[in-house]
């Protein structure tokens, strides 16, 4: 059984970005529906998933504005694999990648580093290597400083690759590196590979044989980037009920 709460910060970020996409495609009335859904208390009869008994809203403990969905009942093993790997890739792994990034671009001088690289970044945007959403993170609205905690693995790799000439693995950043490659770039490529894999799944299930091998690859990358304490977090996540 798994009883895990979606991280509130991640939930809010996903909700906000998804809402923007829905508005662009379907208009303001659909955005209003998204806003209503975000704060609505979901009864079992209103949840549109096949396995409705998994989804309830946690009351009292969490503020009304950020109530996450909590997985409460028994899940099939392959569904549980999906949940655990999602939390690993979009939580611990992303923080591990940020450790390397922050070692190259100190958080307290990040704005200065980005400003110095402005011409390079403009070219990357012109060449569509950096998209508008990523550009907005690098150059936020006036009075707001760029913050690496808002950068995902793709943007982190792009900045490291083009601003400090991080050497890519032998088969590039878009393929799974050899298991014998222990370089930081291979660790980043490993995380990116599995993030792309899980993002393109048609169903929220992962076979256990694949899950176990992928988990070992990802957690190895996490340890190389973030150290033993992050590996310990991975171990706890894999067995936490």
Secondary structure as UniProt FT lines:
FT   HELIX           8..26
FT   HELIX           28..39
FT   HELIX           44..46
FT   HELIX           52..54
FT   STRAND          55..57
FT   HELIX           64..66
FT   STRAND          69..71
FT   HELIX           77..87
FT   HELIX           88..92
FT   HELIX           93..104
FT   HELIX           107..109
FT   HELIX           110..116
FT   HELIX           118..126
FT   TURN            127..128
FT   HELIX           132..138
FT   TURN            142..143
FT   HELIX           148..150
FT   HELIX           153..163
FT   TURN            170..171
FT   TURN            179..180
FT   HELIX           184..199
FT   HELIX           208..226
FT   HELIX           228..239
//
